[in-house]
Amino acid sequence: MSADGLFFTNMVLALDRPFVHRFRMVAGKDGNPRNDVEMIFDSVMNNDGVLQDNNAIKYLPDQSVLKLRFGERIRLTEEEFENLPKAFFAGLAGRFVS
């Protein structure tokens, strides 16, 4: 993995940590940017950076921010990382800010 790919992939870990105590009934089970971040975090930490399935989340690659497929190695580009937090925080605002 290039140094840039490693950097942007690891930035997802920093994005996820403030929300580590999420509740499934709040985060939802659907594929959404919040759950995309959770799945990427779990895959980087527990599956050597390869996207793994999560039984609690109904992940649909074509509806996700990054379009990653199960079994695919996670290597974020700068552009992908820029898009992920935008969608993540927009999803939070849409759900929790009135």
Backbone atoms as SQL, in Angstrom:
CREATE TABLE atoms (id INTEGER PRIMARY KEY, chain TEXT, resi INTEGER, resn TEXT, atom TEXT, x REAL, y REAL, z REAL);
INSERT INTO atoms VALUES
  (1, 'A', 1, 'MET', 'N', 0.856, -1.175, 0.000),
  (2, 'A', 1, 'MET', 'CA', 0.000, 0.000, 0.000),
  (3, 'A', 1, 'MET', 'C', 0.898, 1.233, 0.000),
  (4, 'A', 2, 'SER', 'N', 0.565, 2.203, -0.816),
  (5, 'A', 2, 'SER', 'CA', 1.349, 3.433, -0.844),
  (6, 'A', 2, 'SER', 'C', 1.210, 4.167, 0.475),
  (7, 'A', 3, 'ALA', 'N', 2.140, 5.054, 0.736),
  (8, 'A', 3, 'ALA', 'CA', 2.081, 5.845, 1.975),
  (9, 'A', 3, 'ALA', 'C', 0.806, 6.678, 2.010),
  (10, 'A', 4, 'ASP', 'N', 0.399, 7.232, 0.866),
  (11, 'A', 4, 'ASP', 'CA', -0.840, 8.011, 0.823),
  (12, 'A', 4, 'ASP', 'C', -2.046, 7.127, 1.121),
  (13, 'A', 5, 'GLY', 'N', -2.101, 5.940, 0.504),
  (14, 'A', 5, 'GLY', 'CA', -3.212, 5.021, 0.744),
  (15, 'A', 5, 'GLY', 'C', -3.293, 4.622, 2.194),
  (16, 'A', 6, 'LEU', 'N', -2.156, 4.363, 2.805),
  (17, 'A', 6, 'LEU', 'CA', -2.106, 4.004, 4.221),
  (18, 'A', 6, 'LEU', 'C', -2.576, 5.178, 5.086),
  (19, 'A', 7, 'PHE', 'N', -2.125, 6.377, 4.769),
  (20, 'A', 7, 'PHE', 'CA', -2.523, 7.558, 5.533),
  (21, 'A', 7, 'PHE', 'C', -4.037, 7.773, 5.485),
  (22, 'A', 8, 'PHE', 'N', -4.611, 7.788, 4.297),
  (23, 'A', 8, 'PHE', 'CA', -6.047, 8.071, 4.177),
  (24, 'A', 8, 'PHE', 'C', -6.899, 6.946, 4.741),
  (25, 'A', 9, 'THR', 'N', -6.436, 5.715, 4.596),
  (26, 'A', 9, 'THR', 'CA', -7.165, 4.599, 5.202),
  (27, 'A', 9, 'THR', 'C', -7.134, 4.709, 6.723),
  (28, 'A', 10, 'ASN', 'N', -5.982, 5.042, 7.276),
  (29, 'A', 10, 'ASN', 'CA', -5.880, 5.192, 8.731),
  (30, 'A', 10, 'ASN', 'C', -6.648, 6.392, 9.260),
  (31, 'A', 11, 'MET', 'N', -6.875, 7.384, 8.426),
  (32, 'A', 11, 'MET', 'CA', -7.678, 8.537, 8.855),
  (33, 'A', 11, 'MET', 'C', -9.121, 8.120, 9.158),
  (34, 'A', 12, 'VAL', 'N', -9.589, 7.048, 8.532),
  (35, 'A', 12, 'VAL', 'CA', -10.930, 6.531, 8.833),
  (36, 'A', 12, 'VAL', 'C', -10.985, 6.063, 10.290),
  (37, 'A', 13, 'LEU', 'N', -9.887, 5.538, 10.795),
  (38, 'A', 13, 'LEU', 'CA', -9.842, 5.105, 12.196),
  (39, 'A', 13, 'LEU', 'C', -10.078, 6.301, 13.114),
  (40, 'A', 14, 'ALA', 'N', -9.450, 7.427, 12.812),
  (41, 'A', 14, 'ALA', 'CA', -9.643, 8.636, 13.616),
  (42, 'A', 14, 'ALA', 'C', -11.072, 9.168, 13.476),
  (43, 'A', 15, 'LEU', 'N', -11.655, 9.041, 12.310),
  (44, 'A', 15, 'LEU', 'CA', -13.032, 9.485, 12.081),
  (45, 'A', 15, 'LEU', 'C', -14.017, 8.662, 12.900),
  (46, 'A', 16, 'ASP', 'N', -13.767, 7.384, 13.033),
  (47, 'A', 16, 'ASP', 'CA', -14.689, 6.476, 13.719),
  (48, 'A', 16, 'ASP', 'C', -14.651, 6.598, 15.239),
  (49, 'A', 17, 'ARG', 'N', -13.507, 6.820, 15.831),
  (50, 'A', 17, 'ARG', 'CA', -13.342, 6.691, 17.281),
  (51, 'A', 17, 'ARG', 'C', -14.270, 7.558, 18.133),
  (52, 'A', 18, 'PRO', 'N', -14.577, 8.782, 17.778),
  (53, 'A', 18, 'PRO', 'CA', -15.524, 9.539, 18.623),
  (54, 'A', 18, 'PRO', 'C', -16.923, 8.922, 18.670),
  (55, 'A', 19, 'PHE', 'N', -17.200, 8.011, 17.754),
  (56, 'A', 19, 'PHE', 'CA', -18.531, 7.416, 17.660),
  (57, 'A', 19, 'PHE', 'C', -18.522, 5.929, 18.013),
  (58, 'A', 20, 'VAL', 'N', -17.491, 5.487, 18.706),
  (59, 'A', 20, 'VAL', 'CA', -17.313, 4.074, 19.011),
  (60, 'A', 20, 'VAL', 'C', -18.461, 3.504, 19.843),
  (61, 'A', 21, 'HIS', 'N', -19.106, 4.308, 20.639),
  (62, 'A', 21, 'HIS', 'CA', -20.181, 3.819, 21.502),
  (63, 'A', 21, 'HIS', 'C', -21.552, 4.003, 20.867),
  (64, 'A', 22, 'ARG', 'N', -21.594, 3.849, 19.564),
  (65, 'A', 22, 'ARG', 'CA', -22.862, 3.983, 18.843),
  (66, 'A', 22, 'ARG', 'C', -23.786, 2.827, 19.206),
  (67, 'A', 23, 'PHE', 'N', -25.045, 3.102, 19.116),
  (68, 'A', 23, 'PHE', 'CA', -26.056, 2.073, 19.343),
  (69, 'A', 23, 'PHE', 'C', -26.654, 1.696, 18.004),
  (70, 'A', 24, 'ARG', 'N', -26.836, 0.404, 17.768),
  (71, 'A', 24, 'ARG', 'CA', -27.346, -0.059, 16.477),
  (72, 'A', 24, 'ARG', 'C', -28.709, 0.553, 16.185),
  (73, 'A', 25, 'MET', 'N', -29.563, 0.690, 17.216),
  (74, 'A', 25, 'MET', 'CA', -30.888, 1.248, 16.939),
  (75, 'A', 25, 'MET', 'C', -30.803, 2.728, 16.554),
  (76, 'A', 26, 'VAL', 'N', -29.729, 3.398, 16.913),
  (77, 'A', 26, 'VAL', 'CA', -29.543, 4.792, 16.513),
  (78, 'A', 26, 'VAL', 'C', -28.822, 4.860, 15.169),
  (79, 'A', 27, 'ALA', 'N', -27.775, 4.066, 15.029),
  (80, 'A', 27, 'ALA', 'CA', -26.990, 4.077, 13.787),
  (81, 'A', 27, 'ALA', 'C', -27.755, 3.440, 12.637),
  (82, 'A', 28, 'GLY', 'N', -28.661, 2.540, 12.975),
  (83, 'A', 28, 'GLY', 'CA', -29.434, 1.848, 11.954),
  (84, 'A', 28, 'GLY', 'C', -28.702, 0.623, 11.447),
  (85, 'A', 29, 'LYS', 'N', -29.423, -0.175, 10.702),
  (86, 'A', 29, 'LYS', 'CA', -28.856, -1.398, 10.128),
  (87, 'A', 29, 'LYS', 'C', -28.664, -1.254, 8.625),
  (88, 'A', 30, 'ASP', 'N', -29.156, -0.161, 8.082),
  (89, 'A', 30, 'ASP', 'CA', -29.049, 0.044, 6.647),
  (90, 'A', 30, 'ASP', 'C', -27.636, 0.466, 6.284),
  (91, 'A', 31, 'GLY', 'N', -27.329, 0.336, 5.021),
  (92, 'A', 31, 'GLY', 'CA', -26.066, 0.856, 4.539),
  (93, 'A', 31, 'GLY', 'C', -26.153, 2.372, 4.506),
  (94, 'A', 32, 'ASN', 'N', -25.361, 3.018, 5.304),
  (95, 'A', 32, 'ASN', 'CA', -25.302, 4.479, 5.326),
  (96, 'A', 32, 'ASN', 'C', -23.863, 4.864, 5.620),
  (97, 'A', 33, 'PRO', 'N', -23.485, 6.108, 5.385),
  (98, 'A', 33, 'PRO', 'CA', -22.089, 6.496, 5.592),
  (99, 'A', 33, 'PRO', 'C', -21.569, 6.223, 7.007),
  (100, 'A', 34, 'ARG', 'N', -22.406, 6.345, 8.013),
  (101, 'A', 34, 'ARG', 'CA', -21.964, 6.039, 9.387),
  (102, 'A', 34, 'ARG', 'C', -21.572, 4.572, 9.498),
  (103, 'A', 35, 'ASN', 'N', -22.373, 3.708, 8.916),
  (104, 'A', 35, 'ASN', 'CA', -22.085, 2.281, 8.967),
  (105, 'A', 35, 'ASN', 'C', -20.946, 1.897, 8.019),
  (106, 'A', 36, 'ASP', 'N', -20.788, 2.635, 6.910),
  (107, 'A', 36, 'ASP', 'CA', -19.638, 2.408, 6.028),
  (108, 'A', 36, 'ASP', 'C', -18.346, 2.618, 6.816),
  (109, 'A', 37, 'VAL', 'N', -18.285, 3.703, 7.581),
  (110, 'A', 37, 'VAL', 'CA', -17.100, 4.012, 8.386),
  (111, 'A', 37, 'VAL', 'C', -16.868, 2.902, 9.414),
  (112, 'A', 38, 'GLU', 'N', -17.923, 2.451, 10.046),
  (113, 'A', 38, 'GLU', 'CA', -17.797, 1.375, 11.037),
  (114, 'A', 38, 'GLU', 'C', -17.226, 0.110, 10.390),
  (115, 'A', 39, 'MET', 'N', -17.725, -0.245, 9.230),
  (116, 'A', 39, 'MET', 'CA', -17.264, -1.461, 8.564),
  (117, 'A', 39, 'MET', 'C', -15.807, -1.328, 8.109),
  (118, 'A', 40, 'ILE', 'N', -15.432, -0.155, 7.621),
  (119, 'A', 40, 'ILE', 'CA', -14.043, 0.061, 7.220),
  (120, 'A', 40, 'ILE', 'C', -13.139, -0.031, 8.442),
  (121, 'A', 41, 'PHE', 'N', -13.538, 0.613, 9.531),
  (122, 'A', 41, 'PHE', 'CA', -12.750, 0.546, 10.768),
  (123, 'A', 41, 'PHE', 'C', -12.545, -0.905, 11.191),
  (124, 'A', 42, 'ASP', 'N', -13.633, -1.637, 11.304),
  (125, 'A', 42, 'ASP', 'CA', -13.547, -3.033, 11.739),
  (126, 'A', 42, 'ASP', 'C', -12.662, -3.868, 10.810),
  (127, 'A', 43, 'SER', 'N', -12.765, -3.622, 9.523),
  (128, 'A', 43, 'SER', 'CA', -11.980, -4.394, 8.560),
  (129, 'A', 43, 'SER', 'C', -10.495, -4.055, 8.636),
  (130, 'A', 44, 'VAL', 'N', -10.169, -2.794, 8.843),
  (131, 'A', 44, 'VAL', 'CA', -8.763, -2.401, 8.975),
  (132, 'A', 44, 'VAL', 'C', -8.178, -2.974, 10.265),
  (133, 'A', 45, 'MET', 'N', -8.933, -2.887, 11.347),
  (134, 'A', 45, 'MET', 'CA', -8.428, -3.332, 12.641),
  (135, 'A', 45, 'MET', 'C', -8.419, -4.857, 12.790),
  (136, 'A', 46, 'ASN', 'N', -9.395, -5.530, 12.219),
  (137, 'A', 46, 'ASN', 'CA', -9.581, -6.951, 12.510),
  (138, 'A', 46, 'ASN', 'C', -9.449, -7.897, 11.323),
  (139, 'A', 47, 'ASN', 'N', -9.271, -7.353, 10.125),
  (140, 'A', 47, 'ASN', 'CA', -9.226, -8.230, 8.950),
  (141, 'A', 47, 'ASN', 'C', -8.131, -7.801, 7.972),
  (142, 'A', 48, 'ASP', 'N', -7.055, -7.277, 8.521),
  (143, 'A', 48, 'ASP', 'CA', -5.881, -6.914, 7.718),
  (144, 'A', 48, 'ASP', 'C', -6.219, -5.980, 6.559),
  (145, 'A', 49, 'GLY', 'N', -7.195, -5.098, 6.766),
  (146, 'A', 49, 'GLY', 'CA', -7.525, -4.115, 5.746),
  (147, 'A', 49, 'GLY', 'C', -8.330, -4.629, 4.577),
  (148, 'A', 50, 'VAL', 'N', -8.950, -5.784, 4.745),
  (149, 'A', 50, 'VAL', 'CA', -9.797, -6.353, 3.691),
  (150, 'A', 50, 'VAL', 'C', -11.245, -6.241, 4.166),
  (151, 'A', 51, 'LEU', 'N', -12.108, -5.659, 3.334),
  (152, 'A', 51, 'LEU', 'CA', -13.491, -5.430, 3.748),
  (153, 'A', 51, 'LEU', 'C', -14.185, -6.744, 4.062),
  (154, 'A', 52, 'GLN', 'N', -14.700, -6.827, 5.277),
  (155, 'A', 52, 'GLN', 'CA', -15.406, -8.030, 5.714),
  (156, 'A', 52, 'GLN', 'C', -16.866, -7.701, 5.990),
  (157, 'A', 53, 'ASP', 'N', -17.683, -8.714, 5.863),
  (158, 'A', 53, 'ASP', 'CA', -19.117, -8.591, 6.104),
  (159, 'A', 53, 'ASP', 'C', -19.373, -8.328, 7.587),
  (160, 'A', 54, 'ASN', 'N', -20.449, -7.644, 7.854),
  (161, 'A', 54, 'ASN', 'CA', -20.890, -7.365, 9.215),
  (162, 'A', 54, 'ASN', 'C', -22.340, -7.813, 9.275),
  (163, 'A', 55, 'ASN', 'N', -22.633, -8.795, 10.095),
  (164, 'A', 55, 'ASN', 'CA', -23.987, -9.357, 10.150),
  (165, 'A', 55, 'ASN', 'C', -25.044, -8.364, 10.594),
  (166, 'A', 56, 'ALA', 'N', -24.650, -7.303, 11.278),
  (167, 'A', 56, 'ALA', 'CA', -25.616, -6.342, 11.797),
  (168, 'A', 56, 'ALA', 'C', -25.994, -5.274, 10.774),
  (169, 'A', 57, 'ILE', 'N', -25.196, -5.119, 9.730),
  (170, 'A', 57, 'ILE', 'CA', -25.409, -4.039, 8.760),
  (171, 'A', 57, 'ILE', 'C', -25.768, -4.638, 7.405),
  (172, 'A', 58, 'LYS', 'N', -26.806, -4.098, 6.792),
  (173, 'A', 58, 'LYS', 'CA', -27.214, -4.531, 5.446),
  (174, 'A', 58, 'LYS', 'C', -26.462, -3.681, 4.424),
  (175, 'A', 59, 'TYR', 'N', -25.220, -4.038, 4.209),
  (176, 'A', 59, 'TYR', 'CA', -24.323, -3.283, 3.346),
  (177, 'A', 59, 'TYR', 'C', -24.573, -3.627, 1.883),
  (178, 'A', 60, 'LEU', 'N', -24.797, -2.609, 1.095),
  (179, 'A', 60, 'LEU', 'CA', -24.970, -2.761, -0.353),
  (180, 'A', 60, 'LEU', 'C', -23.889, -1.926, -1.024),
  (181, 'A', 61, 'PRO', 'N', -22.870, -2.565, -1.593),
  (182, 'A', 61, 'PRO', 'CA', -21.739, -1.821, -2.141),
  (183, 'A', 61, 'PRO', 'C', -22.135, -0.697, -3.097),
  (184, 'A', 62, 'ASP', 'N', -23.091, -0.947, -3.965),
  (185, 'A', 62, 'ASP', 'CA', -23.460, 0.068, -4.957),
  (186, 'A', 62, 'ASP', 'C', -24.135, 1.289, -4.339),
  (187, 'A', 63, 'GLN', 'N', -24.614, 1.163, -3.111),
  (188, 'A', 63, 'GLN', 'CA', -25.246, 2.293, -2.431),
  (189, 'A', 63, 'GLN', 'C', -24.327, 2.920, -1.383),
  (190, 'A', 64, 'SER', 'N', -23.117, 2.396, -1.253),
  (191, 'A', 64, 'SER', 'CA', -22.172, 2.922, -0.272),
  (192, 'A', 64, 'SER', 'C', -21.389, 4.094, -0.869),
  (193, 'A', 65, 'VAL', 'N', -20.721, 4.816, -0.015),
  (194, 'A', 65, 'VAL', 'CA', -19.950, 5.976, -0.460),
  (195, 'A', 65, 'VAL', 'C', -18.781, 5.540, -1.351),
  (196, 'A', 66, 'LEU', 'N', -18.062, 4.499, -0.939),
  (197, 'A', 66, 'LEU', 'CA', -16.843, 4.101, -1.647),
  (198, 'A', 66, 'LEU', 'C', -17.022, 2.943, -2.617),
  (199, 'A', 67, 'LYS', 'N', -18.187, 2.312, -2.598),
  (200, 'A', 67, 'LYS', 'CA', -18.498, 1.193, -3.513),
  (201, 'A', 67, 'LYS', 'C', -17.559, -0.007, -3.324),
  (202, 'A', 68, 'LEU', 'N', -17.013, -0.187, -2.123),
  (203, 'A', 68, 'LEU', 'CA', -16.125, -1.314, -1.844),
  (204, 'A', 68, 'LEU', 'C', -16.920, -2.611, -1.807),
  (205, 'A', 69, 'ARG', 'N', -16.286, -3.695, -2.215),
  (206, 'A', 69, 'ARG', 'CA', -16.899, -5.020, -2.209),
  (207, 'A', 69, 'ARG', 'C', -16.242, -5.877, -1.131),
  (208, 'A', 70, 'PHE', 'N', -17.002, -6.826, -0.584),
  (209, 'A', 70, 'PHE', 'CA', -16.434, -7.739, 0.400),
  (210, 'A', 70, 'PHE', 'C', -15.244, -8.463, -0.208),
  (211, 'A', 71, 'GLY', 'N', -14.190, -8.587, 0.580),
  (212, 'A', 71, 'GLY', 'CA', -12.976, -9.239, 0.117),
  (213, 'A', 71, 'GLY', 'C', -11.995, -8.291, -0.548),
  (214, 'A', 72, 'GLU', 'N', -12.414, -7.053, -0.790),
  (215, 'A', 72, 'GLU', 'CA', -11.551, -6.064, -1.438),
  (216, 'A', 72, 'GLU', 'C', -10.652, -5.405, -0.390),
  (217, 'A', 73, 'ARG', 'N', -9.374, -5.204, -0.735),
  (218, 'A', 73, 'ARG', 'CA', -8.442, -4.511, 0.148),
  (219, 'A', 73, 'ARG', 'C', -8.817, -3.031, 0.165),
  (220, 'A', 74, 'ILE', 'N', -8.813, -2.457, 1.348),
  (221, 'A', 74, 'ILE', 'CA', -9.195, -1.051, 1.526),
  (222, 'A', 74, 'ILE', 'C', -7.948, -0.190, 1.365),
  (223, 'A', 75, 'ARG', 'N', -7.952, 0.651, 0.344),
  (224, 'A', 75, 'ARG', 'CA', -6.847, 1.577, 0.054),
  (225, 'A', 75, 'ARG', 'C', -7.463, 2.891, -0.403),
  (226, 'A', 76, 'LEU', 'N', -7.729, 3.753, 0.520),
  (227, 'A', 76, 'LEU', 'CA', -8.409, 4.998, 0.173),
  (228, 'A', 76, 'LEU', 'C', -7.474, 6.001, -0.486),
  (229, 'A', 77, 'THR', 'N', -7.997, 6.652, -1.499),
  (230, 'A', 77, 'THR', 'CA', -7.298, 7.771, -2.116),
  (231, 'A', 77, 'THR', 'C', -7.693, 9.038, -1.367),
  (232, 'A', 78, 'GLU', 'N', -7.012, 10.117, -1.675),
  (233, 'A', 78, 'GLU', 'CA', -7.350, 11.403, -1.064),
  (234, 'A', 78, 'GLU', 'C', -8.794, 11.785, -1.389),
  (235, 'A', 79, 'GLU', 'N', -9.186, 11.626, -2.625),
  (236, 'A', 79, 'GLU', 'CA', -10.550, 11.980, -3.038),
  (237, 'A', 79, 'GLU', 'C', -11.592, 11.127, -2.308),
  (238, 'A', 80, 'GLU', 'N', -11.334, 9.828, -2.193),
  (239, 'A', 80, 'GLU', 'CA', -12.265, 8.956, -1.484),
  (240, 'A', 80, 'GLU', 'C', -12.380, 9.367, -0.022),
  (241, 'A', 81, 'PHE', 'N', -11.241, 9.680, 0.592),
  (242, 'A', 81, 'PHE', 'CA', -11.305, 10.091, 1.987),
  (243, 'A', 81, 'PHE', 'C', -12.030, 11.418, 2.144),
  (244, 'A', 82, 'GLU', 'N', -11.881, 12.339, 1.221),
  (245, 'A', 82, 'GLU', 'CA', -12.609, 13.613, 1.287),
  (246, 'A', 82, 'GLU', 'C', -14.112, 13.378, 1.196),
  (247, 'A', 83, 'ASN', 'N', -14.540, 12.439, 0.366),
  (248, 'A', 83, 'ASN', 'CA', -15.964, 12.164, 0.186),
  (249, 'A', 83, 'ASN', 'C', -16.581, 11.458, 1.393),
  (250, 'A', 84, 'LEU', 'N', -15.828, 10.582, 2.029),
  (251, 'A', 84, 'LEU', 'CA', -16.369, 9.791, 3.134),
  (252, 'A', 84, 'LEU', 'C', -16.770, 10.657, 4.337),
  (253, 'A', 85, 'PRO', 'N', -15.915, 11.531, 4.870),
  (254, 'A', 85, 'PRO', 'CA', -16.347, 12.362, 6.008),
  (255, 'A', 85, 'PRO', 'C', -17.482, 13.321, 5.648),
  (256, 'A', 86, 'LYS', 'N', -17.486, 13.817, 4.424),
  (257, 'A', 86, 'LYS', 'CA', -18.586, 14.697, 4.011),
  (258, 'A', 86, 'LYS', 'C', -19.918, 13.964, 4.127),
  (259, 'A', 87, 'ALA', 'N', -19.967, 12.761, 3.587),
  (260, 'A', 87, 'ALA', 'CA', -21.196, 11.964, 3.649),
  (261, 'A', 87, 'ALA', 'C', -21.499, 11.547, 5.079),
  (262, 'A', 88, 'PHE', 'N', -20.470, 11.198, 5.836),
  (263, 'A', 88, 'PHE', 'CA', -20.613, 10.773, 7.230),
  (264, 'A', 88, 'PHE', 'C', -21.257, 11.881, 8.067),
  (265, 'A', 89, 'PHE', 'N', -20.695, 13.084, 8.000),
  (266, 'A', 89, 'PHE', 'CA', -21.224, 14.190, 8.811),
  (267, 'A', 89, 'PHE', 'C', -22.564, 14.698, 8.286),
  (268, 'A', 90, 'ALA', 'N', -22.779, 14.633, 6.980),
  (269, 'A', 90, 'ALA', 'CA', -24.095, 14.996, 6.444),
  (270, 'A', 90, 'ALA', 'C', -25.149, 14.023, 6.961),
  (271, 'A', 91, 'GLY', 'N', -24.808, 12.746, 7.023),
  (272, 'A', 91, 'GLY', 'CA', -25.731, 11.751, 7.567),
  (273, 'A', 91, 'GLY', 'C', -26.022, 11.992, 9.041),
  (274, 'A', 92, 'LEU', 'N', -25.000, 12.357, 9.801),
  (275, 'A', 92, 'LEU', 'CA', -25.221, 12.682, 11.218),
  (276, 'A', 92, 'LEU', 'C', -26.129, 13.895, 11.358),
  (277, 'A', 93, 'ALA', 'N', -25.839, 14.926, 10.577),
  (278, 'A', 93, 'ALA', 'CA', -26.654, 16.147, 10.661),
  (279, 'A', 93, 'ALA', 'C', -28.093, 15.867, 10.261),
  (280, 'A', 94, 'GLY', 'N', -28.283, 15.092, 9.207),
  (281, 'A', 94, 'GLY', 'CA', -29.623, 14.763, 8.754),
  (282, 'A', 94, 'GLY', 'C', -30.417, 13.968, 9.764),
  (283, 'A', 95, 'ARG', 'N', -29.723, 13.178, 10.551),
  (284, 'A', 95, 'ARG', 'CA', -30.398, 12.304, 11.528),
  (285, 'A', 95, 'ARG', 'C', -30.574, 12.976, 12.871),
  (286, 'A', 96, 'PHE', 'N', -29.612, 13.807, 13.300),
  (287, 'A', 96, 'PHE', 'CA', -29.612, 14.292, 14.669),
  (288, 'A', 96, 'PHE', 'C', -29.740, 15.801, 14.834),
  (289, 'A', 97, 'VAL', 'N', -29.650, 16.563, 13.763),
  (290, 'A', 97, 'VAL', 'CA', -29.758, 18.014, 13.856),
  (291, 'A', 97, 'VAL', 'C', -31.049, 18.440, 13.163),
  (292, 'A', 98, 'SER', 'N', -31.853, 19.161, 13.890),
  (293, 'A', 98, 'SER', 'CA', -33.120, 19.590, 13.264),
  (294, 'A', 98, 'SER', 'C', -33.098, 21.045, 12.910);
